[in-house]
Amino acid sequence: MAHPKRKTSKTRRDKRRTHVKASMPTFSICKETGEGHLRHRAYYVDGNLYYRGKLLVEAND
C-alpha cells in the first residue's frame, strides 16, 4: 500500500476541506395546515401527525 512520504499539514488539509460546506435543508409549507416542515418528514400540528398534507394519526383529546 502507498504511504505518504510526509505528514499532511493542518493548513493543507483544511484548504482541501473548504469546499465541503453544510447547506440549509429544504423547508416546505404544508398546503393543508400552513405549517412549515422539513421535506420527506412527518410533522406534528396541534398533536396531529401529518405527512405530505395528509392526516396520519389524529390526536387523542
C-alpha positions in Angstrom: 0.0 0.0 0.0 1.1 3.5 -0.7 2.2 5.6 2.3 2.6 9.4 2.5 6.3 10.5 2.5 5.5 13.5 4.7 2.7 14.4 7.1 0.0 16.5 5.6 -0.1 19.8 7.4 -3.2 21.1 9.1 -3.3 24.1 6.7 -3.1 21.9 3.6 -5.7 19.5 5.0 -8.1 22.4 5.8 -7.6 24.0 2.4 -8.8 20.8 0.8 -11.9 20.7 3.1 -13.0 24.3 2.4 -15.3 23.1 -0.5 -17.3 20.9 1.8 -20.0 23.1 3.3 -23.2 22.4 5.2 -26.3 23.5 3.2 -29.6 24.6 4.6 -32.2 21.8 4.5 -35.2 22.3 2.1 -38.1 23.8 4.1 -41.7 23.5 2.8 -45.1 24.9 3.7 -48.0 22.5 4.0 -51.0 23.4 1.8 -53.4 21.9 4.3 -52.2 23.3 7.6 -50.0 26.2 6.6 -47.2 25.0 8.8 -43.5 24.8 7.8 -41.8 21.4 7.9 -38.8 19.6 6.6 -39.4 17.8 3.3 -39.8 14.0 3.3 -40.5 14.0 7.0 -43.7 13.6 9.0 -44.6 16.6 11.2 -47.0 17.4 14.1 -49.6 20.2 14.1 -51.7 20.6 17.2 -50.9 17.0 18.2 -51.9 15.6 14.9 -49.3 13.8 12.7 -49.2 14.8 9.0 -47.2 13.6 6.1 -47.4 15.0 2.5 -50.5 17.1 3.5 -52.5 14.0 4.8 -53.5 13.3 8.3 -51.8 10.1 9.5 -52.6 10.0 13.2 -55.2 12.1 15.0 -54.5 13.4 18.5 -56.2 11.8 21.5 -58.1 14.6 23.3 
